[in-house]
Amino acid sequence: GFDPRYVTYESCDLHQRLLSECPGAFTFCPPAVVLHRHRPDWKSYWRQQVAYGRGYAQFFLHYRARLPWSAAREVRAWMSLVKQGALAAVARDGDQGLVHRGTFVKNLAQRCGFVRTYWSPTQRRLWRS
């Protein structure tokens, strides 16, 4: 089952554990339907994406032997946001502008959640192997 320590990203953890315990191929099912709800405003979207970043960091902490992360990688991740921020700042109205702004907000929020969690001493103790 799902590991209750995860804020989000628990399905990826379950997938990793299933792969190690039950080797073999996973079946891709194109007609499968995934239900999710869209957030009604930017504030709700921000909170959702921060939570995704927190879960992603927990996944990296849990599997740190396989997924090494470093301060240098963290700096590169933040640097990639500079370009996205510039695109969002100059984006015009319309669908393309919304995509640029949404991508920037998503990645910035996820980065904030990741940093807050990955570098947290409390989280590191929680995910000690």
N, C-alpha and C positions, 0 to 999 in steps of 0.2 A: 504494500500500500504506500500511500504518500507519507513522506517524512514531515511531521508537524513543525519542525524547526523552520521550514521555508515560509517566507512571506509570500512569494510567488515563485515561479519557475520549478514547482514541484514535479510537473509532468516530465521535464527534461531529466531530472534526477531519476525518476521512475524508469524512464527509457534507458538511461545508463545502467541502472541496476539490472534491468531485464536483459540487456545485451550481454552483461557479464555472467548472469546466472543461466540464461537460456540462449546460447549461441545459435546463430542461424539468421536467415533473412527475415526482415519485417516486410509485411505486405502493404503496398500503397493502394489505397482505395479511392480513386478519383471521384466517385459519386458521394463520398462521405460528406456530411454536412456538419459544420462547426458553428455553434451559436455563440454570439457575443453581443454585448450592447455597446453602442457608441456613447461616448460621454457628451453631455448636453452643452458643456461650455469649456473654455480653456483651463479654468481652475481645476475642474474635475479631471480633465485630460492630463494636466500636469501631475496631480496626485497619483493617478494610475501609472504614469510613466516612471515616476520616482520609485514607486513600489516595484515595478519591473526591474529597475536598476538595482534595487536592494536584493531581489531574488537572484538576479544574475551574479551579483557579488557573492552571495551565499553559495551559489553553485561553484564559483571559482574557488572559494575557500574550502568547500567540501572535496573538490577534486584538484586541489592545488598541486599535487604531485604530477598530474597530467596536464594541468592548465596553469603554467607558471605566469605570474604577473609581477611587474616591477614598476618602480617609480618612473623609469624611462618610458615604459609602455603607457603609463598613465599620462605623462606629459604629451606623448604623441596623440593620445585620444583627445586631450583637450585642444591640441593644435588643430586637429581636423574640424573642431567646432568653429574655429575662426572663419574658415571658408564658408561653412554653412550659415554662420551668423551674417556674413557679408551678403550672401545671396538672399537671405531673408530680409535684410535691411533695405535692399534695393528692389525687392520684388514688387511688381505691380499688382493691381487688383486682378481678380479672376482666379481661375483654377490653378494656374501655374504659381501665382503668388501665394495662394493658400497652401499648396504643396511645399514650397520653400519654407514658409513660416512654420507649418506643422512639423516638417522634418527637423527643423532647428529646435523647436520646443521639445519634441520627443527626445532627441538625442541629448540635449542639455539636461532635461529632467532625469533621464536614465543615468547620465554621468554623475549627477548630484547624488542620486540614490546609491549608485555603485560606490562612490568615494566614501560617503557617510558609513556605509556598511563594511566594505572591504578593509578599510584601515582602522576600524573600530576594535579596540582591545577586547571589548565584551563579545563581539561577534567572533573574533579569533579564538577566544576561549570556548565558545559554543561549538565551533566547528573543528576543535582540536581532534586530530585522528588518533 
